[in-house]
Amino acid sequence: MGIASKAGDWSFKAFTAGLGLATIYLTATFSFNVYRGLSWHNAQSKLELEQSEEHTE
C-alpha cells in the first residue's frame, strides 16, 4: 500500500499543479484579450469621432 499511496499522492500533486498552471495561463490570456478588446474599441471610437468631424466641416 505504501508505493501505491505515494504514486497516488504524486499523481494528485501533478494534477493539481497542472490545474494551477492552466488557471494562471487562462487568467493571463483572458486579461490580455480584454486589454486588446478595449484598445480596439477605443481605436474604433476615435476613428468614428474623426470621421464625423470630417463630415461636419
Biopython code that builds the backbone (N, CA, C, O; Angstrom):
import numpy as np
from Bio.PDB.StructureBuilder import StructureBuilder

atoms = [
    (1, "MET", "N", (0.818, -1.195, 0.000)),
    (1, "MET", "CA", (0.000, 0.000, 0.000)),
    (1, "MET", "C", (0.863, 1.259, 0.000)),
    (1, "MET", "O", (0.419, 2.307, -0.471)),
    (2, "GLY", "N", (2.069, 1.175, 0.513)),
    (2, "GLY", "CA", (2.925, 2.352, 0.602)),
    (2, "GLY", "C", (3.304, 2.909, -0.754)),
    (2, "GLY", "O", (3.274, 4.123, -0.954)),
    (3, "ILE", "N", (3.664, 2.031, -1.701)),
    (3, "ILE", "CA", (4.081, 2.503, -3.025)),
    (3, "ILE", "C", (2.879, 3.068, -3.782)),
    (3, "ILE", "O", (2.976, 4.115, -4.422)),
    (4, "ALA", "N", (1.751, 2.367, -3.702)),
    (4, "ALA", "CA", (0.547, 2.842, -4.393)),
    (4, "ALA", "C", (0.082, 4.167, -3.800)),
    (4, "ALA", "O", (-0.378, 5.048, -4.525)),
    (5, "SER", "N", (0.199, 4.305, -2.508)),
    (5, "SER", "CA", (-0.213, 5.542, -1.857)),
    (5, "SER", "C", (0.673, 6.705, -2.296)),
    (5, "SER", "O", (0.183, 7.802, -2.564)),
    (6, "LYS", "N", (1.991, 6.453, -2.369)),
    (6, "LYS", "CA", (2.905, 7.520, -2.810)),
    (6, "LYS", "C", (2.651, 7.877, -4.272)),
    (6, "LYS", "O", (2.693, 9.047, -4.650)),
    (7, "ALA", "N", (2.387, 6.856, -5.089)),
    (7, "ALA", "CA", (2.105, 7.124, -6.506)),
    (7, "ALA", "C", (0.830, 7.960, -6.631)),
    (7, "ALA", "O", (0.768, 8.882, -7.444)),
    (8, "GLY", "N", (-0.174, 7.639, -5.835)),
    (8, "GLY", "CA", (-1.406, 8.421, -5.846)),
    (8, "GLY", "C", (-1.176, 9.846, -5.386)),
    (8, "GLY", "O", (-1.732, 10.786, -5.954)),
    (9, "ASP", "N", (-0.358, 10.008, -4.358)),
    (9, "ASP", "CA", (-0.041, 11.352, -3.871)),
    (9, "ASP", "C", (0.656, 12.172, -4.950)),
    (9, "ASP", "O", (0.318, 13.332, -5.184)),
    (10, "TRP", "N", (1.642, 11.544, -5.606)),
    (10, "TRP", "CA", (2.383, 12.264, -6.645)),
    (10, "TRP", "C", (1.506, 12.593, -7.845)),
    (10, "TRP", "O", (1.613, 13.674, -8.423)),
    (11, "SER", "N", (0.639, 11.658, -8.217)),
    (11, "SER", "CA", (-0.238, 11.938, -9.356)),
    (11, "SER", "C", (-1.226, 13.054, -9.014)),
    (11, "SER", "O", (-1.537, 13.889, -9.863)),
    (12, "PHE", "N", (-1.716, 13.070, -7.780)),
    (12, "PHE", "CA", (-2.620, 14.141, -7.360)),
    (12, "PHE", "C", (-1.888, 15.482, -7.347)),
    (12, "PHE", "O", (-2.437, 16.492, -7.786)),
    (13, "LYS", "N", (-0.651, 15.494, -6.845)),
    (13, "LYS", "CA", (0.130, 16.738, -6.825)),
    (13, "LYS", "C", (0.405, 17.229, -8.241)),
    (13, "LYS", "O", (0.327, 18.427, -8.512)),
    (14, "ALA", "N", (0.726, 16.301, -9.146)),
    (14, "ALA", "CA", (0.972, 16.688, -10.537)),
    (14, "ALA", "C", (-0.303, 17.236, -11.176)),
    (14, "ALA", "O", (-0.261, 18.217, -11.919)),
    (15, "PHE", "N", (-1.426, 16.601, -10.885)),
    (15, "PHE", "CA", (-2.705, 17.044, -11.432)),
    (15, "PHE", "C", (-3.063, 18.442, -10.930)),
    (15, "PHE", "O", (-3.449, 19.307, -11.716)),
    (16, "THR", "N", (-2.936, 18.658, -9.632)),
    (16, "THR", "CA", (-3.280, 19.976, -9.087)),
    (16, "THR", "C", (-2.297, 21.055, -9.555)),
    (16, "THR", "O", (-2.684, 22.205, -9.762)),
    (17, "ALA", "N", (-1.030, 20.679, -9.718)),
    (17, "ALA", "CA", (-0.064, 21.642, -10.259)),
    (17, "ALA", "C", (-0.444, 22.018, -11.692)),
    (17, "ALA", "O", (-0.366, 23.186, -12.074)),
    (18, "GLY", "N", (-0.855, 21.026, -12.478)),
    (18, "GLY", "CA", (-1.301, 21.289, -13.844)),
    (18, "GLY", "C", (-2.519, 22.193, -13.870)),
    (18, "GLY", "O", (-2.608, 23.094, -14.705)),
    (19, "LEU", "N", (-3.452, 21.963, -12.969)),
    (19, "LEU", "CA", (-4.627, 22.832, -12.890)),
    (19, "LEU", "C", (-4.236, 24.255, -12.503)),
    (19, "LEU", "O", (-4.789, 25.223, -13.024)),
    (20, "GLY", "N", (-3.279, 24.372, -11.587)),
    (20, "GLY", "CA", (-2.812, 25.699, -11.196)),
    (20, "GLY", "C", (-2.170, 26.431, -12.354)),
    (20, "GLY", "O", (-2.435, 27.615, -12.564)),
    (21, "LEU", "N", (-1.327, 25.742, -13.110)),
    (21, "LEU", "CA", (-0.679, 26.365, -14.265)),
    (21, "LEU", "C", (-1.701, 26.730, -15.335)),
    (21, "LEU", "O", (-1.610, 27.794, -15.947)),
    (22, "ALA", "N", (-2.667, 25.853, -15.559)),
    (22, "ALA", "CA", (-3.715, 26.154, -16.538)),
    (22, "ALA", "C", (-4.510, 27.376, -16.113)),
    (22, "ALA", "O", (-4.861, 28.206, -16.952)),
    (23, "THR", "N", (-4.797, 27.498, -14.834)),
    (23, "THR", "CA", (-5.538, 28.650, -14.320)),
    (23, "THR", "C", (-4.750, 29.942, -14.521)),
    (23, "THR", "O", (-5.302, 30.958, -14.942)),
    (24, "ILE", "N", (-3.465, 29.890, -14.219)),
    (24, "ILE", "CA", (-2.615, 31.076, -14.404)),
    (24, "ILE", "C", (-2.550, 31.460, -15.881)),
    (24, "ILE", "O", (-2.661, 32.635, -16.229)),
    (25, "TYR", "N", (-2.369, 30.453, -16.754)),
    (25, "TYR", "CA", (-2.302, 30.712, -18.195)),
    (25, "TYR", "C", (-3.609, 31.322, -18.708)),
    (25, "TYR", "O", (-3.590, 32.313, -19.439)),
    (26, "LEU", "N", (-4.735, 30.733, -18.326)),
    (26, "LEU", "CA", (-6.023, 31.234, -18.799)),
    (26, "LEU", "C", (-6.321, 32.626, -18.254)),
    (26, "LEU", "O", (-6.908, 33.449, -18.956)),
    (27, "THR", "N", (-5.932, 32.898, -17.031)),
    (27, "THR", "CA", (-6.120, 34.232, -16.460)),
    (27, "THR", "C", (-5.297, 35.260, -17.226)),
    (27, "THR", "O", (-5.781, 36.348, -17.535)),
    (28, "ALA", "N", (-4.058, 34.910, -17.529)),
    (28, "ALA", "CA", (-3.188, 35.842, -18.259)),
    (28, "ALA", "C", (-3.705, 36.088, -19.664)),
    (28, "ALA", "O", (-3.752, 37.236, -20.106)),
    (29, "THR", "N", (-4.095, 35.037, -20.379)),
    (29, "THR", "CA", (-4.569, 35.231, -21.747)),
    (29, "THR", "C", (-5.903, 35.972, -21.763)),
    (29, "THR", "O", (-6.149, 36.785, -22.653)),
    (30, "PHE", "N", (-6.765, 35.697, -20.783)),
    (30, "PHE", "CA", (-8.035, 36.413, -20.708)),
    (30, "PHE", "C", (-7.791, 37.902, -20.473)),
    (30, "PHE", "O", (-8.406, 38.746, -21.125)),
    (31, "SER", "N", (-6.894, 38.219, -19.544)),
    (31, "SER", "CA", (-6.595, 39.621, -19.256)),
    (31, "SER", "C", (-6.020, 40.314, -20.486)),
    (31, "SER", "O", (-6.376, 41.454, -20.785)),
    (32, "PHE", "N", (-5.136, 39.628, -21.193)),
    (32, "PHE", "CA", (-4.529, 40.187, -22.398)),
    (32, "PHE", "C", (-5.591, 40.435, -23.466)),
    (32, "PHE", "O", (-5.576, 41.471, -24.131)),
    (33, "ASN", "N", (-6.510, 39.489, -23.629)),
    (33, "ASN", "CA", (-7.560, 39.649, -24.633)),
    (33, "ASN", "C", (-8.534, 40.760, -24.264)),
    (33, "ASN", "O", (-9.021, 41.468, -25.146)),
    (34, "VAL", "N", (-8.825, 40.926, -22.985)),
    (34, "VAL", "CA", (-9.674, 42.040, -22.558)),
    (34, "VAL", "C", (-8.976, 43.359, -22.875)),
    (34, "VAL", "O", (-9.612, 44.294, -23.362)),
    (35, "TYR", "N", (-7.676, 43.440, -22.604)),
    (35, "TYR", "CA", (-6.911, 44.645, -22.920)),
    (35, "TYR", "C", (-6.942, 44.937, -24.418)),
    (35, "TYR", "O", (-7.154, 46.078, -24.828)),
    (36, "ARG", "N", (-6.728, 43.898, -25.237)),
    (36, "ARG", "CA", (-6.764, 44.088, -26.695)),
    (36, "ARG", "C", (-8.143, 44.535, -27.155)),
    (36, "ARG", "O", (-8.262, 45.404, -28.018)),
    (37, "GLY", "N", (-9.181, 43.945, -26.580)),
    (37, "GLY", "CA", (-10.539, 44.323, -26.961)),
    (37, "GLY", "C", (-10.851, 45.762, -26.611)),
    (37, "GLY", "O", (-11.464, 46.480, -27.401)),
    (38, "LEU", "N", (-10.434, 46.185, -25.432)),
    (38, "LEU", "CA", (-10.672, 47.575, -25.031)),
    (38, "LEU", "C", (-9.865, 48.534, -25.900)),
    (38, "LEU", "O", (-10.353, 49.604, -26.262)),
    (39, "SER", "N", (-8.643, 48.161, -26.232)),
    (39, "SER", "CA", (-7.820, 49.005, -27.100)),
    (39, "SER", "C", (-8.464, 49.127, -28.478)),
    (39, "SER", "O", (-8.519, 50.216, -29.048)),
    (40, "TRP", "N", (-8.949, 48.010, -29.011)),
    (40, "TRP", "CA", (-9.607, 48.031, -30.314)),
    (40, "TRP", "C", (-10.858, 48.906, -30.258)),
    (40, "TRP", "O", (-11.110, 49.698, -31.166)),
    (41, "HIS", "N", (-11.623, 48.762, -29.209)),
    (41, "HIS", "CA", (-12.856, 49.539, -29.078)),
    (41, "HIS", "C", (-12.545, 51.035, -28.996)),
    (41, "HIS", "O", (-13.241, 51.845, -29.609)),
    (42, "ASN", "N", (-11.515, 51.403, -28.250)),
    (42, "ASN", "CA", (-11.135, 52.814, -28.152)),
    (42, "ASN", "C", (-10.661, 53.352, -29.498)),
    (42, "ASN", "O", (-10.956, 54.494, -29.853)),
    (43, "ALA", "N", (-9.927, 52.533, -30.245)),
    (43, "ALA", "CA", (-9.458, 52.955, -31.564)),
    (43, "ALA", "C", (-10.645, 53.160, -32.506)),
    (43, "ALA", "O", (-10.650, 54.107, -33.293)),
    (44, "GLN", "N", (-11.639, 52.292, -32.435)),
    (44, "GLN", "CA", (-12.829, 52.440, -33.273)),
    (44, "GLN", "C", (-13.592, 53.709, -32.915)),
    (44, "GLN", "O", (-14.087, 54.416, -33.793)),
    (45, "SER", "N", (-13.682, 53.989, -31.622)),
    (45, "SER", "CA", (-14.388, 55.189, -31.178)),
    (45, "SER", "C", (-13.685, 56.445, -31.684)),
    (45, "SER", "O", (-14.343, 57.390, -32.120)),
    (46, "LYS", "N", (-12.350, 56.463, -31.629)),
    (46, "LYS", "CA", (-11.597, 57.621, -32.119)),
    (46, "LYS", "C", (-11.779, 57.774, -33.620)),
    (46, "LYS", "O", (-11.921, 58.891, -34.118)),
    (47, "LEU", "N", (-11.777, 56.653, -34.349)),
    (47, "LEU", "CA", (-11.948, 56.690, -35.791)),
    (47, "LEU", "C", (-13.329, 57.239, -36.147)),
    (47, "LEU", "O", (-13.458, 58.061, -37.054)),
    (48, "GLU", "N", (-14.354, 56.786, -35.438)),
    (48, "GLU", "CA", (-15.708, 57.292, -35.685)),
    (48, "GLU", "C", (-15.787, 58.787, -35.395)),
    (48, "GLU", "O", (-16.420, 59.532, -36.142)),
    (49, "LEU", "N", (-15.155, 59.219, -34.330)),
    (49, "LEU", "CA", (-15.165, 60.638, -33.969)),
    (49, "LEU", "C", (-14.472, 61.472, -35.044)),
    (49, "LEU", "O", (-14.972, 62.531, -35.423)),
    (50, "GLU", "N", (-13.328, 61.004, -35.536)),
    (50, "GLU", "CA", (-12.607, 61.726, -36.583)),
    (50, "GLU", "C", (-13.428, 61.783, -37.866)),
    (50, "GLU", "O", (-13.465, 62.816, -38.535)),
    (51, "GLN", "N", (-14.080, 60.687, -38.210)),
    (51, "GLN", "CA", (-14.879, 60.664, -39.443)),
    (51, "GLN", "C", (-16.089, 61.590, -39.321)),
    (51, "GLN", "O", (-16.453, 62.255, -40.290)),
    (52, "SER", "N", (-16.706, 61.640, -38.161)),
    (52, "SER", "CA", (-17.866, 62.510, -38.004)),
    (52, "SER", "C", (-17.434, 63.979, -38.013)),
    (52, "SER", "O", (-18.203, 64.834, -38.453)),
    (53, "GLU", "N", (-16.234, 64.291, -37.544)),
    (53, "GLU", "CA", (-15.739, 65.675, -37.586)),
    (53, "GLU", "C", (-15.431, 66.091, -39.015)),
    (53, "GLU", "O", (-15.616, 67.256, -39.369)),
    (54, "GLU", "N", (-14.958, 65.149, -39.854)),
    (54, "GLU", "CA", (-14.666, 65.466, -41.243)),
    (54, "GLU", "C", (-15.939, 65.819, -42.008)),
    (54, "GLU", "O", (-15.929, 66.705, -42.862)),
    (55, "HIS", "N", (-17.016, 65.134, -41.705)),
    (55, "HIS", "CA", (-18.268, 65.358, -42.431)),
    (55, "HIS", "C", (-18.964, 66.656, -41.994)),
    (55, "HIS", "O", (-19.750, 67.219, -42.757)),
    (56, "THR", "N", (-18.691, 67.119, -40.812)),
    (56, "THR", "CA", (-19.354, 68.342, -40.330)),
    (56, "THR", "C", (-18.629, 69.593, -40.786)),
    (56, "THR", "O", (-19.199, 70.684, -40.757)),
    (57, "GLU", "N", (-17.395, 69.456, -41.203)),
    (57, "GLU", "CA", (-16.628, 70.642, -41.615)),
    (57, "GLU", "C", (-16.925, 71.055, -43.021)),
    (57, "GLU", "O", (-16.359, 72.033, -43.510)),
]
sb = StructureBuilder()
sb.init_structure("model")
sb.init_model(0)
sb.init_chain("A")
sb.init_seg("    ")
for serial, (resi, resn, name, xyz) in enumerate(atoms, 1):
    if name == "N":
        sb.init_residue(resn, " ", resi, " ")
    sb.init_atom(name, np.array(xyz, "f"), 0.0, 1.0, " ", f" {name:<3s}", serial, name[0])
structure = sb.get_structure()
